Amino acid sequence: MVIVSGVSKSKGFQGVVKRHGFHGGPRSHGQKTFRTRAWFYRWRGLRNKVPAGMRMPGRMGGDRITIKNLEIIGVDKENNQLLIKGAIPGRRGTLVEIVG
């Protein structure tokens, strides 16, 4: 078992549906633009400030992620590769840190 750390894939600027899993508003009764807006969900009773921790659109991904307890399947000495079973953070070809 090993611990693998790396930088996750960057998604760029994303809305609340993709970033936080909001389901969207109703599509009926004339609703067109309010179905994916962040303030559509939680802007009730708030006036001049955005409260701390409010889930809103923004940059997603590109964070350092650590995955624990991944299993080593094999070692390929000819090609200098380590075969690990599980989800490795990051894009293909990026550097990851493996701690045994």
MARBA-3410 file (N, C-alpha, C, O; in Angstrom, 1 decimal):
100
0.8,-1.2,0.0,0.0,0.0,0.0,0.9,1.3,0.0,1.9,1.3,0.7 ~ 0.5,2.2,-0.8,1.3,3.5,-0.9,0.3,4.7,-0.8,-0.9,4.5,-0.9 ~ 0.9,5.8,-0.6,0.2,7.1,-0.6,0.7,7.9,-1.8,1.9,8.0,-2.0 ~ -0.2,8.4,-2.6,0.1,9.1,-3.9,-0.5,10.5,-3.8,-1.6,10.7,-3.5 ~ 0.4,11.5,-4.0,0.0,12.9,-4.0,0.3,13.6,-5.3,1.3,13.3,-5.9
-0.6,14.5,-5.7,-0.4,15.2,-7.0,-1.3,16.3,-7.1,-2.2,16.5,-6.2 ~ -1.2,17.1,-8.2,-2.1,18.2,-8.5,-3.3,17.7,-9.4,-3.0,17.1,-10.4 ~ -4.5,17.9,-9.0,-5.7,17.4,-9.7,-5.8,18.2,-11.0,-5.3,19.3,-11.2 ~ -6.7,17.7,-11.9,-6.9,18.3,-13.2,-7.6,19.6,-13.0,-8.5,19.7,-12.1 ~ -7.3,20.7,-13.7,-7.9,22.0,-13.6,-9.1,22.0,-14.5,-9.0,21.5,-15.7
-10.2,22.5,-14.1,-11.4,22.6,-14.9,-11.7,24.1,-15.3,-12.6,24.3,-16.2 ~ -11.0,25.0,-14.8,-11.2,26.4,-15.2,-12.4,27.0,-14.4,-12.7,26.5,-13.3 ~ -13.0,28.0,-14.9,-14.1,28.7,-14.2,-15.4,27.9,-14.5,-15.7,27.7,-15.7 ~ -16.0,27.5,-13.5,-17.2,26.6,-13.6,-18.4,27.3,-12.8,-18.1,28.0,-11.8 ~ -19.6,27.0,-13.2,-20.8,27.4,-12.6,-21.1,26.5,-11.4,-20.4,25.6,-11.1
-22.2,26.9,-10.7,-22.6,26.2,-9.5,-23.1,24.8,-9.8,-23.0,23.9,-8.9 ~ -23.6,24.5,-10.9,-24.1,23.2,-11.2,-23.0,22.2,-11.3,-23.1,21.1,-10.7 ~ -21.9,22.5,-12.0,-20.8,21.6,-12.1,-19.9,21.6,-10.9,-19.4,20.6,-10.4 ~ -19.7,22.8,-10.3,-18.8,22.9,-9.2,-19.3,22.4,-7.9,-18.6,21.7,-7.1 ~ -20.6,22.6,-7.6,-21.2,22.2,-6.3,-22.3,21.2,-6.4,-22.8,20.8,-5.4
-22.7,20.9,-7.6,-23.8,19.9,-7.8,-25.2,20.4,-7.6,-26.1,19.6,-7.3 ~ -25.4,21.7,-7.7,-26.8,22.2,-7.7,-27.6,21.6,-8.8,-27.1,21.3,-9.9 ~ -28.9,21.4,-8.6,-29.7,20.7,-9.5,-30.4,21.7,-10.5,-30.9,21.2,-11.5 ~ -30.4,22.9,-10.3,-31.1,23.9,-11.2,-32.5,24.1,-10.7,-33.1,23.3,-10.0 ~ -33.1,25.2,-11.2,-34.5,25.6,-10.8,-35.5,24.9,-11.8,-35.1,24.2,-12.7
-36.7,25.3,-11.6,-37.8,24.7,-12.4,-37.7,25.3,-13.8,-37.3,26.5,-14.0 ~ -38.1,24.5,-14.8,-38.0,25.0,-16.2,-39.4,25.5,-16.7,-39.5,26.0,-17.8 ~ -40.4,25.5,-15.8,-41.7,25.9,-16.2,-42.0,27.3,-15.6,-41.1,27.9,-14.9 ~ -43.1,27.9,-15.9,-43.6,29.2,-15.5,-42.7,30.3,-15.9,-42.4,31.2,-15.1 ~ -42.1,30.2,-17.1,-41.4,31.3,-17.6,-39.9,31.4,-17.1,-39.3,32.4,-17.4
-39.4,30.4,-16.5,-38.1,30.4,-16.0,-37.1,30.2,-17.1,-37.2,29.1,-17.8 ~ -36.2,31.1,-17.4,-35.2,30.9,-18.5,-33.8,31.0,-17.9,-33.0,30.1,-18.1 ~ -33.5,32.1,-17.3,-32.1,32.4,-16.9,-31.8,32.1,-15.5,-30.6,32.1,-15.1 ~ -32.8,31.8,-14.6,-32.5,31.7,-13.2,-32.3,30.2,-12.8,-32.1,30.0,-11.6 ~ -32.2,29.3,-13.7,-32.2,27.9,-13.3,-30.8,27.5,-12.9,-30.7,26.5,-12.1
-29.7,28.2,-13.2,-28.4,27.8,-12.8,-27.6,28.9,-12.1,-26.4,28.9,-12.0 ~ -28.3,29.9,-11.6,-27.7,31.0,-10.9,-27.5,30.7,-9.4,-28.3,30.0,-8.8 ~ -26.4,31.1,-8.8,-26.1,30.8,-7.4,-27.0,31.5,-6.5,-27.5,30.9,-5.5 ~ -27.3,32.7,-6.7,-28.2,33.5,-5.8,-29.6,33.0,-5.9,-30.4,33.3,-5.1 ~ -30.0,32.2,-6.9,-31.3,31.7,-7.1,-31.6,30.7,-5.9,-32.7,30.5,-5.5
-30.6,30.1,-5.4,-30.7,29.1,-4.3,-30.7,29.7,-2.9,-31.4,29.3,-2.1 ~ -29.8,30.7,-2.7,-29.5,31.0,-1.3,-29.5,32.5,-1.1,-28.8,33.0,-0.1 ~ -30.1,33.3,-1.9,-29.9,34.8,-1.7,-31.1,35.3,-0.9,-31.3,36.6,-0.9 ~ -31.9,34.5,-0.2,-33.0,35.0,0.5,-32.6,35.7,1.8,-31.9,35.1,2.6 ~ -33.1,36.9,2.0,-32.9,37.6,3.3,-31.6,38.2,3.4,-31.3,38.8,4.5
-30.7,38.1,2.5,-29.4,38.7,2.6,-29.3,40.0,1.8,-29.9,40.1,0.7 ~ -28.6,41.0,2.4,-28.7,42.3,1.8,-27.4,42.7,1.1,-27.2,42.4,-0.1 ~ -26.5,43.3,1.8,-25.3,43.9,1.2,-24.1,43.1,1.2,-23.0,43.6,0.7 ~ -24.1,41.9,1.7,-22.9,41.1,1.8,-23.1,39.7,1.3,-24.3,39.2,1.3 ~ -22.1,39.1,0.9,-22.1,37.6,0.5,-21.5,36.9,1.8,-20.4,37.2,2.2
-22.2,36.0,2.4,-21.7,35.4,3.6,-20.5,34.5,3.3,-20.4,34.0,2.2 ~ -19.7,34.3,4.3,-18.5,33.5,4.2,-18.9,32.1,3.9,-19.8,31.5,4.6 ~ -18.2,31.4,3.0,-18.5,30.0,2.7,-19.6,29.8,1.8,-20.0,28.6,1.6 ~ -20.2,30.8,1.2,-21.3,30.6,0.3,-20.8,30.0,-1.0,-19.8,30.4,-1.6 ~ -21.5,28.9,-1.4,-21.1,28.2,-2.6,-21.5,29.0,-3.9,-22.7,29.2,-4.1
-20.5,29.5,-4.6,-20.7,30.3,-5.8,-19.8,29.8,-6.9,-19.0,29.0,-6.7 ~ -20.1,30.3,-8.2,-19.2,29.9,-9.3,-17.8,30.4,-9.0,-17.5,31.3,-8.2 ~ -16.8,29.7,-9.6,-15.4,30.0,-9.5,-14.5,29.0,-10.1,-15.0,28.1,-10.8 ~ -13.2,29.1,-9.9,-12.2,28.2,-10.5,-12.3,26.9,-9.7,-12.5,26.8,-8.5 ~ -12.2,25.8,-10.5,-12.4,24.5,-10.0,-11.2,23.6,-10.4,-10.7,23.7,-11.5
-10.8,22.8,-9.4,-9.6,21.9,-9.7,-8.3,22.6,-9.5,-8.2,23.7,-9.0 ~ -7.2,21.9,-9.8,-5.9,22.4,-9.7,-5.4,22.4,-8.2,-4.5,23.2,-7.9 ~ -6.0,21.6,-7.4,-5.6,21.5,-6.0,-4.7,20.3,-5.7,-4.7,19.3,-6.5 ~ -3.9,20.4,-4.7,-3.1,19.2,-4.3,-4.0,18.2,-3.6,-4.6,18.5,-2.6 ~ -4.0,17.0,-4.1,-4.8,15.9,-3.7,-3.9,14.7,-3.2,-2.9,14.4,-3.8
-4.3,14.1,-2.1,-3.5,13.0,-1.6,-4.5,11.8,-1.5,-5.5,11.9,-0.9 ~ -4.1,10.7,-2.2,-4.9,9.4,-2.2,-4.1,8.4,-1.4,-3.0,8.1,-1.6 ~ -4.8,7.8,-0.3,-4.1,6.9,0.5,-4.5,5.5,0.2,-5.6,5.2,-0.4 ~ -3.7,4.5,0.6,-3.9,3.1,0.5,-4.2,2.6,-0.9,-5.1,1.8,-1.2 ~ -3.4,3.0,-1.9,-3.4,2.5,-3.2,-2.5,1.3,-3.3,-1.4,1.2,-2.6
-2.9,0.3,-4.1,-2.2,-1.0,-4.1,-1.2,-1.0,-5.3,-1.6,-0.6,-6.4 ~ 0.0,-1.5,-5.0,1.0,-1.7,-6.1,0.7,-3.1,-6.7,0.8,-4.1,-6.0 ~ 0.5,-3.1,-8.0,0.2,-4.3,-8.7,1.5,-5.0,-9.2,1.6,-6.2,-9.2 ~ 2.4,-4.2,-9.7,3.6,-4.7,-10.2,4.7,-3.7,-10.5,4.4,-2.5,-10.5 ~ 5.9,-4.1,-10.9,7.0,-3.2,-11.2,7.5,-3.7,-12.6,7.9,-4.9,-12.8
7.6,-2.8,-13.5,8.2,-3.1,-14.9,9.6,-2.4,-14.9,9.7,-1.2,-15.2 ~ 10.6,-3.2,-14.7,12.0,-2.7,-14.6,12.5,-2.3,-16.0,13.3,-1.4,-16.1 ~ 12.0,-3.0,-17.1,12.5,-2.6,-18.4,12.1,-1.2,-18.8,12.9,-0.5,-19.4 ~ 10.8,-0.9,-18.5,10.3,0.5,-18.9,10.4,1.5,-17.8,9.9,2.6,-17.9 ~ 10.9,1.1,-16.6,11.0,1.9,-15.5,9.6,2.5,-15.1,9.4,3.7,-14.9
8.7,1.5,-14.9,7.3,1.9,-14.5,6.9,1.1,-13.3,7.3,0.0,-13.0 ~ 6.0,1.8,-12.5,5.4,1.3,-11.3,3.9,1.2,-11.6,3.3,2.2,-11.9 ~ 3.3,0.0,-11.4,1.9,-0.2,-11.7,1.1,-0.1,-10.5,1.3,-0.9,-9.5 ~ 0.2,0.9,-10.4,-0.6,1.1,-9.2,-2.1,1.0,-9.5,-2.5,1.6,-10.6 ~ -2.8,0.3,-8.7,-4.3,0.2,-8.9,-5.0,1.3,-8.2,-4.8,1.4,-7.0
-5.8,2.0,-8.9,-6.6,3.1,-8.2,-6.6,4.4,-9.0,-6.0,4.5,-10.1 ~ -7.1,5.4,-8.4,-7.2,6.7,-9.0,-6.0,7.6,-8.7,-5.8,7.9,-7.5 ~ -5.2,7.9,-9.7,-4.1,8.7,-9.5,-4.4,10.2,-9.8,-5.0,10.4,-10.9 ~ -4.2,11.2,-9.0,-4.6,12.5,-9.3,-3.8,13.1,-10.4,-2.6,12.9,-10.5 ~ -4.4,14.0,-11.2,-3.7,14.7,-12.3,-3.9,14.2,-13.7,-4.5,13.1,-13.9
-3.4,15.0,-14.6,-3.4,14.6,-16.0,-2.4,13.5,-16.3,-1.5,13.2,-15.5 ~ -2.4,12.9,-17.5,-1.4,12.0,-17.9,-0.1,12.7,-18.1,-0.1,13.8,-18.7 ~ 1.0,12.2,-17.7,2.3,12.8,-17.9,2.7,13.7,-16.8,3.9,14.2,-16.8 ~ 1.9,14.0,-15.8,2.3,14.9,-14.7,3.1,14.1,-13.6,3.0,12.9,-13.5 ~ 3.9,14.8,-12.9,4.6,14.2,-11.8,3.8,14.0,-10.6,3.0,14.9,-10.2
3.9,12.8,-9.9,3.2,12.6,-8.7,4.2,12.1,-7.7,5.3,11.7,-8.0 ~ 3.9,12.3,-6.4,4.8,11.9,-5.3,4.2,10.6,-4.7,3.0,10.5,-4.3 ~ 5.1,9.6,-4.6,4.6,8.3,-4.1,5.4,8.0,-2.8,6.6,8.0,-2.8 ~ 4.7,7.8,-1.7,5.3,7.5,-0.4,4.9,6.1,0.0,3.7,5.8,0.0 ~ 5.8,5.3,0.3,5.5,3.9,0.7,5.5,3.8,2.1,5.3,2.7,2.7
END
